[in-house]
Amino acid sequence: MAGPRGAARALALAAVGALAAAALAGCGSGVGDPGAQVIAGGASTGIYYSYGGAIAESLRGEGFDVTVAATGGSVDNLLRVGRGEAILGFAQADAAADAISGVGAFDAPLRIEGVARVYDEYVQVVVPEDSPAEAIPDLAGLRVSVGEVNSGVTVIADRVLRAAGVEQGDFESAKLGIDDSVEALARGEIDAFFWVGGVPTPGIAALSETTPVKILPIQPETVEKVNSGHAGVYRLSDFPLGTYGTTEPVETMTIPNYLVTSADAPVDLVFEMTRTLFESRTAIARTVPAAALLDRRQAIFTSPLPLHDGAAKFYVESRK
């Protein structure tokens, strides 16, 4: 008999097949001219932006008029996709779950669907190497950037801090994006910052070359507390040894990262964009290492977001 993972995969593939059958029955034979399109990226020194830019370049090679936009991150991206201002956007699984439920940072449910699970992101709590802080509770009394307004970083930072017993009034909060956080830490204006992204994140890698840093651990019990109210989307993981000069194992938290689109996006357009995403993976990975983690077998798992019909069509056709 198949184990739980095999059964889950079979159910997922069956669902993909059903979606694709509906998509094939209802779509036309070509994309036509979709006009100018935007991919909602993130901060200009983050992986969202570089990944989005590489996807846009590949799509332009296929004849599409696509650009990448710098944004505030997951929440901002979801809002832009939901408003029809972007055809694709990157988002963390927790922010995406909030978006379709209309909770947290979202006043009403958004009609958002999945294109692919692209890679898992690491929660990175960065402090100078000589900082006395050794764990999340040590951030009490310090100056901490918890991420830019309308970013998924702020969502996770708040959840991690609360789970570790650090309340909002216990530290001096700054809401800076990754670029400003890196600069502020280098200038000594803040003592720590939160970031959620793939590794290595270019801005932090550049910082570590001039300002030695360390990553604070997130303990298993903290991850368990965060998960207790948020559908278990977070995982405990070891931070990749050697990243930013780390020399000792550090436990942290990871979260799946999705490429999303609007439920109303044209099926053929999303199909072609999904196809290009996978066919360009090797080329993109030369400049964006996280792209090498894209796996067709795992990409269909975008729960709780349903797969867009165009993406489902690609996954079924690519198995033939």
C-alpha positions in Angstrom: 0.0 0.0 0.0 1.1 3.6 -0.6 2.1 5.5 2.5 0.6 8.9 3.5 3.0 10.8 1.2 2.2 8.6 -1.8 -1.5 8.9 -1.1 -1.3 12.7 -0.8 0.7 12.9 -4.1 -1.9 10.7 -5.8 -4.7 12.9 -4.6 -2.9 16.0 -5.7 -2.2 14.6 -9.2 -5.8 13.6 -9.6 -6.9 17.1 -8.7 -4.4 18.5 -11.2 -5.8 16.2 -13.8 -9.3 17.3 -13.2 -8.4 21.0 -13.3 -6.4 20.5 -16.5 -9.3 18.7 -18.2 -11.6 21.6 -17.4 -9.0 24.1 -18.6 -8.4 22.2 -21.9 -12.2 22.1 -22.5 -12.6 25.8 -22.0 -9.6 27.5 -23.4 -8.8 28.7 -26.9 -5.9 27.8 -29.1 -3.5 30.7 -28.4 -2.6 33.4 -26.0 -3.0 36.3 -28.5 -1.6 39.6 -27.4 -2.0 39.9 -23.6 -0.4 43.4 -23.6 2.1 44.7 -21.1 2.3 42.6 -17.9 4.0 43.0 -14.5 5.6 40.5 -12.1 5.4 41.7 -8.5 8.8 41.1 -7.1 10.1 42.5 -3.8 13.0 44.6 -2.6 15.6 45.3 -5.2 18.3 43.4 -3.4 16.1 40.4 -2.5 15.6 37.1 -4.2 11.9 37.8 -5.2 13.1 40.7 -7.3 16.0 39.0 -8.9 13.9 35.8 -9.6 11.1 37.9 -11.0 13.5 39.8 -13.2 14.9 36.6 -14.6 11.5 35.2 -15.3 10.5 38.4 -17.0 13.6 38.3 -19.2 12.8 34.7 -20.2 9.2 35.7 -21.0 10.5 38.6 -23.1 12.5 36.0 -25.1 9.2 34.3 -25.8 7.7 37.5 -27.2 5.9 38.7 -24.1 6.0 42.3 -22.8 6.8 41.7 -19.2 8.7 43.7 -16.5 9.4 43.1 -12.8 8.3 45.7 -10.2 10.0 46.4 -6.9 7.5 45.9 -4.1 7.1 45.6 -0.3 7.0 41.8 -0.4 4.4 39.1 0.0 1.4 41.1 1.2 2.0 43.9 -1.3 2.4 41.3 -4.1 -0.8 39.6 -3.2 -2.7 42.9 -3.2 -1.3 43.8 -6.5 -2.2 40.5 -8.1 -5.6 40.7 -6.5 -6.2 44.2 -8.0 -5.0 43.0 -11.4 -1.9 45.2 -11.3 0.4 42.2 -11.7 0.0 38.9 -13.6 2.4 37.0 -11.3 3.7 37.6 -7.8 5.8 35.9 -5.1 4.2 35.2 -1.7 4.8 33.2 1.4 2.3 30.4 2.2 1.1 32.1 5.4 0.4 35.4 3.7 -1.3 33.6 0.8 -3.5 31.7 3.3 -4.5 35.0 4.9 -5.2 36.5 1.5 -7.8 33.9 0.4 -9.4 34.0 3.8 -9.5 37.8 4.1 -7.8 37.9 7.5 -4.7 39.5 9.0 -3.5 42.2 6.6 -6.4 41.6 4.2 -9.7 43.3 4.6 -11.5 40.9 2.3 -10.7 37.6 0.5 -8.6 37.8 -2.6 -9.2 35.7 -5.7 -5.7 34.3 -5.8 -4.5 30.9 -7.1 -1.2 29.1 -7.3 1.1 28.7 -10.2 4.0 26.9 -8.4 5.6 26.2 -5.1 9.0 27.6 -6.1 11.2 27.2 -3.1 11.2 27.3 0.7 12.3 30.5 2.5 14.4 30.8 5.6 13.5 33.1 8.5 16.7 35.1 9.0 17.2 37.1 12.2 20.4 39.0 11.6 22.6 40.6 14.2 26.2 41.8 14.2 28.7 39.0 15.0 29.7 40.7 18.2 26.1 41.2 19.4 25.3 40.0 22.9 22.0 38.6 21.6 22.1 34.8 21.3 18.4 33.9 21.0 15.1 35.6 20.1 14.2 36.5 23.7 17.5 38.5 23.8 16.0 41.0 21.4 14.0 42.6 24.2 15.3 46.1 24.8 17.0 46.3 21.4 16.3 48.2 18.2 14.8 45.7 15.8 13.6 46.0 12.2 10.6 43.8 11.7 10.2 44.3 8.0 8.6 46.7 5.6 4.9 47.6 5.9 2.7 45.2 3.8 5.4 42.6 3.8 5.3 38.9 4.8 8.3 39.6 7.0 6.3 41.7 9.4 3.7 38.9 9.7 6.3 36.3 10.6 8.4 38.6 12.8 5.4 39.4 14.9 4.5 35.7 15.2 8.0 34.6 16.1 8.6 37.3 18.6 5.2 36.6 20.4 5.9 32.9 20.4 9.3 33.5 22.0 7.7 35.8 24.7 8.8 39.1 23.3 5.8 41.6 23.0 5.7 44.7 20.8 6.4 47.0 23.7 9.5 45.1 24.8 11.7 46.4 22.0 12.2 49.5 19.8 10.5 48.6 16.5 11.5 49.8 13.1 9.6 48.8 9.9 12.3 48.7 7.3 12.7 46.8 4.1 15.7 44.6 3.4 17.7 47.4 1.7 17.2 49.9 4.5 17.6 47.2 7.2 21.0 46.3 5.8 22.1 49.9 5.7 20.8 50.7 9.2 22.6 47.7 10.7 25.8 48.6 9.0 25.6 52.2 10.4 24.7 50.9 13.9 21.2 52.5 13.8 19.5 49.2 14.6 20.7 46.1 16.5 18.9 43.4 14.6 16.5 42.8 11.7 14.2 40.1 10.5 14.2 38.9 6.9 12.4 36.0 5.2 13.8 34.8 1.9 16.0 32.3 0.0 19.7 32.0 0.7 21.9 33.6 0.1 20.0 36.9 0.0 22.2 39.2 -2.0 21.8 42.2 0.3 22.8 40.2 3.4 25.6 38.5 1.6 27.0 41.9 0.7 26.6 43.2 4.2 28.5 40.2 5.7 31.5 41.0 3.6 32.0 44.3 5.4 30.1 43.8 8.7 30.4 40.3 10.1 27.0 39.0 11.1 25.4 36.0 12.8 21.9 34.4 12.5 19.9 34.0 15.7 18.4 30.5 16.2 14.7 30.0 16.3 14.0 27.1 18.8 11.8 24.1 18.1 9.3 25.1 20.8 9.0 28.6 19.2 8.2 27.0 15.8 5.7 24.7 17.5 3.9 27.7 19.1 3.8 29.7 15.8 2.4 26.6 14.0 -0.3 26.0 16.6 -2.5 28.8 15.2 -1.4 28.9 11.6 -2.2 25.6 9.9 1.2 24.1 10.4 2.8 25.8 7.4 6.1 26.5 9.1 9.0 24.0 9.4 12.1 23.7 11.6 15.3 23.5 9.5 19.0 24.0 9.8 20.3 27.2 8.3 22.7 26.3 5.4 26.2 26.2 7.0 28.6 28.7 5.5 26.0 31.2 4.4 27.1 34.7 5.4 30.2 33.1 7.0 28.3 31.0 9.6 30.6 28.3 11.0 28.2 26.6 13.5 24.8 24.9 12.9 21.8 27.2 13.6 18.2 26.1 13.7 15.6 28.3 12.1 12.2 28.3 10.6 11.3 27.8 6.9 8.1 28.5 5.0 7.0 27.5 1.4 7.1 30.3 -1.1 4.6 30.4 -4.0 4.3 32.0 -7.4 0.7 33.2 -7.6 -1.7 34.7 -10.1 -5.3 35.9 -10.2 -8.1 33.4 -10.4 -9.3 35.5 -13.4 -6.0 35.3 -15.3 -6.3 33.8 -18.8 -5.7 30.1 -18.9 -3.5 30.1 -22.0 -1.4 33.0 -20.6 -0.7 31.3 -17.3 0.0 28.0 -19.1 2.7 29.7 -21.2 4.2 31.5 -18.3 4.3 28.3 -16.3 6.0 26.5 -19.2 8.6 29.3 -19.5 9.2 29.2 -15.8 10.2 25.5 -15.9 12.0 25.5 -19.3 14.1 28.5 -18.2 14.9 27.0 -14.8 18.5 26.0 -15.6 19.4 29.4 -17.2 17.8 31.3 -14.4 19.6 29.3 -11.7 22.9 30.6 -13.0 22.1 34.0 -11.6 19.4 33.1 -9.1 20.5 29.9 -7.2 17.0 29.4 -5.7 15.6 28.7 -9.1 17.5 25.3 -9.0 15.1 24.3 -6.3 12.1 24.4 -8.6 10.8 20.8 -8.8 7.8 19.8 -11.0 6.8 17.1 -8.5 6.6 19.5 -5.6 5.4 22.6 -7.5 1.8 21.4 -7.5 1.6 21.6 -3.7 0.3 25.2 -3.2 -2.2 24.4 -0.4 -4.3 26.2 0.7 -4.3 27.9 -2.7 -5.9 26.0 -5.5 -3.8 25.6 -8.6 -4.8 27.9 -11.5 -6.3 26.0 -14.5 -3.4 27.2 -16.7 -0.8 25.9 -14.4 -2.6 22.6 -13.9 -2.8 22.2 -17.7 1.0 22.6 -17.9 1.7 20.0 -15.2 -0.5 17.4 -16.9 0.8 18.1 -20.4 4.4 18.0 -19.2 3.9 14.4 -17.9 3.1 13.1 -21.3 
